[in-house]
Amino acid sequence: MMKVVIVAILALAATLVSAYDPSPLQDFCVGINYTDSAVFVNGEFCKDPATVIANDFFFSGLNIPGNTSANKLGSSVNLVDISKFPGLNTLGISLARIDFAPYGLNPPHTHPRGTEVLVVMEGTLLVGFVTSNPTNKLFTKVLNKGDVFVFPIGLIHFQFNIGETNAVSFSGLSSQNPGLITIASAVFGSDPPINPDVLIKAFQLDKSVVDYLQKQF
């Protein structure tokens, strides 16, 4: 019986470990494109360490405000992940700058592979996340300059500028490729569209409302 319990614990531990970016087995692995019948995996092919330079670990531009007028939400997210910053490869981290116009919104979304910690640099944000079923409990807080909030991995969360001036925040994420699922876009903007009857019943909405929402995306 004891052996069965030990095996079960080890299996659970292995499952938990595999849910996050694996630990690197070398000092660094600067990502490099490889186009000769390459197969995509979690990381990237490694640049020859002998040719690595300081600029491989450098990224510039997060001082530049994002264009918050480019969408109806009034927000702009500049995510710096492995696709933009090869030096992050295998290190299990990424970051983002989020700009908000007055009353701008970073809508409800999830990062399936990363926890997010956010610090407010300017302005006032209403933030929150919702726990999983069956409780669906909302944890929410108003943040001011210098305040920090954490969004647990995989949970739906949001940030909303409740001030009359622009707001800026920076986020760190516990994955080099945390992923992003924006709830409204995924549900009402899937390609091909989800059968409206499914959405009508799931959200208890009239067909005209579902049709309207799907057209918005």
PAMARLUM-300347 format. One record per atom (N, C-alpha, C): residue in three letters; y negated, x negated, z negated. Coordinates in steps of 0.1 Angstrom, whole numbers, plus 5000, padded with zeros to 4 digits. Layout:
BEGIN
AlaYXZ ...
//
This chain:
BEGIN
Met501249925000 Met500050005000 Met498749915000 Met498749814992 Met497649724991 Met497349655004 Lys498449615011 Lys498249555025 Lys497549645034 Val497949775034 Val497349875043 Val495849885040 Val495549895027 Val494049905023 Val493349785028 Ile493849665026 Ile493149535030 Ile492949545045 Val493949585053 Val493849585068 Val492749685072 Ala492749805065 Ala491749905068 Ala490349855065 Ile490149775054 Ile488849725050 Ile488449625061 Leu489349535065 Leu489049435075 Leu488649495088 Ala489349605092 Ala489049675104 Ala487649735104 Leu487349795093 Leu486049855091 Leu484949745092 Ala485149635085 Ala484149525085 Ala483949475100 Ala485049455107 Ala484949415121 Ala484149505129 Thr484349635127 Thr483649745134 Thr482149735131 Leu481749715118 Leu480349705115 Leu479749585121 Val480449475121 Val479849345127 Val479549365141 Ser480449435148 Ser480349445163 Ser479249545167 Ala478649615157 Ala477649715160 Ala476249645162 Tyr476149515159 Tyr474849445160 Tyr475049325169 Asp473849265173 Asp473949145181 Asp474749045174 Pro475648975181 Pro476548875175 Pro475648745171 Ser476148675161 Ser475448555157 Ser475648445167 Pro474548365170 Pro474748265180 Pro475548145175 Leu476248075183 Leu477047965180 Leu476447835184 Gln475147835188 Gln474447715191 Gln473047735187 Asp472247625188 Asp470847635184 Asp470047745192 Phe470247745205 Phe469547835213 Phe470347855227 Cys470047955234 Cys470647985247 Cys469548055255 Val468647975261 Val467548025269 Val468148095281 Gly467848225282 Gly468348305293 Gly467948255307 Ile468848265316 Ile468548225330 Ile469248315340 Asn468648355350 Asn469248445360 Asn470348365368 Tyr471448435371 Tyr472548375378 Tyr472948485388 Thr472748455401 Thr472948565411 Thr474248555419 Asp475048445417 Asp476248435425 Asp477348515419 Ser477448645423 Ser478448745418 Ser478448745403 Ala477248745397 Ala477248745382 Ala477648885376 Val478148875365 Val478549005357 Val477649015345 Phe477049125344 Phe476149145332 Phe476849165320 Val476449085309 Val477049105296 Val475949115286 Asn476149115273 Asn475149145263 Asn474049045264 Gly474348915266 Gly473348815267 Gly473148775281 Glu472648655283 Glu472348605297 Glu473048465298 Phe473148415310 Phe473648285312 Phe472648185306 Cys473148075301 Cys472347985294 Cys471747875303 Lys470447845301 Lys469847735308 Lys470347605302 Asp470547505310 Asp471047375306 Asp470047325295 Pro470547295282 Pro469747255271 Pro468847135275 Ala469347045284 Ala468646925287 Ala467346965295 Thr467247075301 Thr466147115309 Thr465247215301 Val465547255289 Val464747345281 Val463447285277 Ile462347355278 Ile461047315274 Ile460447405264 Ala459347365258 Ala458647445248 Ala458247585253 Asn457847585266 Asn457347715271 Asn458547825272 Asp459747775271 Asp460847875271 Asp460847955258 Phe460147905248 Phe460147975235 Phe458748025233 Phe457948055243 Phe456548095242 Phe456348215251 Phe455548305246 Phe455148425253 Phe453648455250 Ser452848485260 Ser451448505258 Ser451048645264 Gly450048715257 Gly449548835263 Gly449548955253 Leu450148935241 Leu450149055232 Leu448749075226 Asn447748995229 Asn446349015225 Asn445649115234 Ile446349145246 Ile445649235256 Ile446049385253 Pro445049465251 Pro445349615248 Pro446049675260 Gly446949765257 Gly447649845267 Gly446849955273 Asn447150005284 Asn446450115291 Asn446950245286 Thr446250305276 Thr446650435270 Thr446350555278 Ser445650535289 Ser445250645298 Ser446250665309 Ala447350575310 Ala448250585321 Ala449250695319 Asn449250765308 Asn450250875306 Asn449550985298 Lys450151105297 Lys449551215290 Lys449651195275 Leu450451105270 Leu450751085256 Leu449651005249 Gly448850925257 Gly447850845251 Gly448350725243 Ser449450675248 Ser449950555241 Ser450550455252 Ser450650335247 Ser451150225256 Ser452050135248 Val453250105253 Val454150015246 Val454449895254 Asn454149785249 Asn454449655256 Asn455649595248 Leu456849615253 Leu458049565247 Leu458349425252 Val458549335243 Val458849195247 Val460249175242 Asp461149195252 Asp462649175249 Asp463149065258 Ile464449055259 Ile465048945267 Ile464648945281 Ser464349055287 Ser463949065301 Ser462548995304 Lys461748985293 Lys460448915295 Lys460348785288 Phe461248755279 Phe461148645270 Phe462548575269 Pro462948495279 Pro464248435279 Pro464648365266 Gly463648305259 Gly463948235247 Gly464548315236 Leu464448445237 Leu465048535227 Leu466548555228 Asn467048505240 Asn468548525242 Asn469348475231 Thr470248565226 Thr471248545216 Thr470648535202 Leu469348555200 Leu468748535187 Leu468648675180 Gly468948785186 Gly469048915179 Gly467648975175 Ile466648935182 Ile465248995179 Ile464449025191 Ser463549115190 Ser462549145200 Ser461349205193 Leu460249225200 Leu459049275194 Leu458249365204 Ala457249435199 Ala456549525208 Ala455149535202 Arg454149555211 Arg452849595208 Arg452649735212 Ile452149825203 Ile451949965207 Ile450450005205 Asp449850045216 Asp448450085215 Asp448350245216 Phe447450295208 Phe447250435207 Phe445750475210 Ala445550565219 Ala444250625220 Ala444050725208 Pro442850775206 Pro442650875195 Pro443650985197 Tyr444451025187 Tyr445451125188 Tyr446551095198 Gly446750965201 Gly447850925210 Gly449150925202 Leu450250945210 Leu451550965204 Leu452550875211 Asn453350805203 Asn454650745207 Asn455750845204 Pro456250915213 Pro457051035210 Pro458351005204 Pro458951115198 Pro460251095192 Pro461251025201 His461850915196 His462750835203 His463750765194 Thr464750695199 Thr465650615192 Thr465850475198 His466250375190 His466650255195 His468150235191 Pro469050265200 Pro470450265196 Pro471050135191 Arg470350025194 Arg470949895190 Arg470049815180 Gly468949875175 Gly468049795166 Gly467349875156 Thr467149815144 Thr466249865134 Thr464849815138 Glu463849905135 Glu462449865138 Glu461649855126 Val460849755124 Val459849745113 Val458449735120 Leu457549815115 Leu456249835122 Leu455149805112 Val454149725117 Val452949705109 Val451749745116 Val450849815109 Val449649875115 Val448549765115 Met447949735126 Met446949635127 Met445549695127 Glu445449815133 Glu444149885133 Glu444450035134 Gly443550115127 Gly443650255128 Gly444550315117 Thr444850445119 Thr445650525110 Thr446750595117 Leu448050575113 Leu449150635120 Leu449950725111 Leu450350845116 Leu451350925109 Leu452750885116 Val453650835107 Val454950795113 Val456050865105 Gly457250865111 Gly458350925104 Gly459650905112 Phe460750935104 Phe462050935111 Phe462951045104 Val463951085112 Val464751195107 Val466251145106 Thr466851185094 Thr468251135092 Thr469151215100 Ser470451165101 Ser471451225109 Ser471951355103 Asn472751435111 Asn473351555106 Asn474251535094 Pro474351625085 Pro473851765085 Pro472451785079 Thr471951675072 Thr470751695064 Thr469451705073 Asn469351615083 Asn468151605092 Asn466951605083 Lys466951515073 Lys465751505064 Lys464651415071 Leu463451465070 Leu462351385075 Leu461651305065 Phe461551175068 Phe460851085059 Phe459551045067 Thr458351075061 Thr457151065069 Thr456051005060 Lys455150925066 Lys454150855058 Lys452850835067 Val451650845061 Val450450805067 Val450250655065 Leu450050575075 Leu449850435074 Leu448450395078 Asn447950295071 Asn446650245074 Asn446750095077 Lys445750025081 Lys445749885084 Lys446449805074 Gly447449725078 Gly448149635069 Gly449349705063 Asp449649835065 Asp450749895060 Asp452049875069 Val453149875063 Val454449845070 Val455449965067 Phe456149995078 Phe457150105077 Phe458450065085 Val459650095080 Val460850065087 Val461550185092 Phe462050185104 Phe462850285110 Phe464250245112 Pro465250305104 Pro466650255105 Pro467250265119 Ile468150185122 Ile468750175135 Ile469350315139 Gly469050355152 Gly469650465158 Gly468950605154 Leu468050605144 Leu467550735140 Leu466250765148 Ile466050895150 Ile464950945158 Ile463650925150 His462650865156 His461350835149 His460250845158 Phe459050845153 Phe457750865161 Phe456650795154 Gln455550775161 Gln454250725156 Gln453150805163 Phe452150855155 Phe451150945160 Phe449750895154 Asn448850865162 Asn447450825158 Asn446750955154 Ile446450965141 Ile445751085136 Ile444251055134 Gly443850935138 Gly442450905137 Gly441650925149 Glu440350915148 Glu439450935160 Glu439050805167 Thr439750695163 Thr439550575170 Thr440850515174 Asn440850415183 Asn442050355188 Asn442850295176 Ala444150285178 Ala445050225168 Ala445950125175 Val446350025167 Val447249925173 Val448349895162 Ser449549875166 Ser450649835157 Ser451549735164 Phe452249655157 Phe453249565162 Phe454549595155 Ser455649585163 Ser456949615158 Ser457849495160 Gly458749465151 Gly459849375152 Gly461149455153 Leu462049425162 Leu463349495163 Leu464549395162 Ser465549445155 Ser466749365152 Ser467749345163 Ser467249345175 Ser468149315187 Ser467349255198 Gln467949175206 Gln467149115218 Gln467049225228 Asn467849335227 Asn467849445237 Asn468149575229 Pro467149625222 Pro467349735213 Pro467649865219 Gly467249875232 Gly467450005239 Gly466450105235 Leu466150205244 Leu465250305241 Leu465650445247 Ile465750545239 Ile466050675243 Ile464950765239 Thr464050805248 Thr463050905245 Thr463651045246 Ile463551115235 Ile464351245234 Ile463951345245 Ala462651375246 Ala462251475256 Ala462651425270 Ser462451305274 Ser462751255287 Ser464251265290 Ala465051225280 Ala466451225281 Ala467051365283 Val466451455275 Val467051595275 Val466551675287 Phe465251665290 Phe464651755300 Phe464351675313 Gly464551545313 Gly464351465325 Gly465451395330 Ser466751435326 Ser467851355331 Ser468051375346 Asp468851275352 Asp469051275366 Asp470551265369 Pro471251365374 Pro470651495377 Pro470351585365 Pro469551685366 Pro469151765355 Pro470351835347 Ile470251845334 Ile471251915326 Ile471152065330 Asn472352125331 Asn472352265334 Asn471452345325 Pro470452425330 Pro469552495322 Pro470152585311 Asp471352645315 Asp472052725305 Asp472452655292 Val472752525294 Val473052435282 Val471752425273 Leu470652395280 Leu469452375272 Leu468852505266 Ile469052615273 Ile468652745268 Ile469352785255 Lys470652755255 Lys471452785243 Lys471252685232 Ala471152555236 Ala470952455226 Ala469652465218 Phe468552495226 Phe467252505220 Phe466752645217 Gln467552745221 Gln467252885219 Gln465852915225 Leu465752875238 Leu464552895246 Leu464752995257 Asp463653055262 Asp463753135274 Asp463953045286 Lys464553095297 Lys464853015309 Lys463552965315 Ser462453045314 Ser461253005320 Ser460652885313 Val460852875300 Val460352755292 Val461152635296 Val462452645297 Val463352535301 Val462952485315 Asp462752585324 Asp462452545338 Asp461052465338 Tyr460152515330 Tyr458852445329 Tyr458952305324 Leu459752295313 Leu459852155307 Leu460652065316 Gln461652105323 Gln462352015333 Gln461451975344 Lys460552065348 Lys459552025359 Lys458551925354 Gln458251915341 Gln457351815336 Gln457851675338 Phe459151665339 Phe459751525339 Phe460251495353 
//
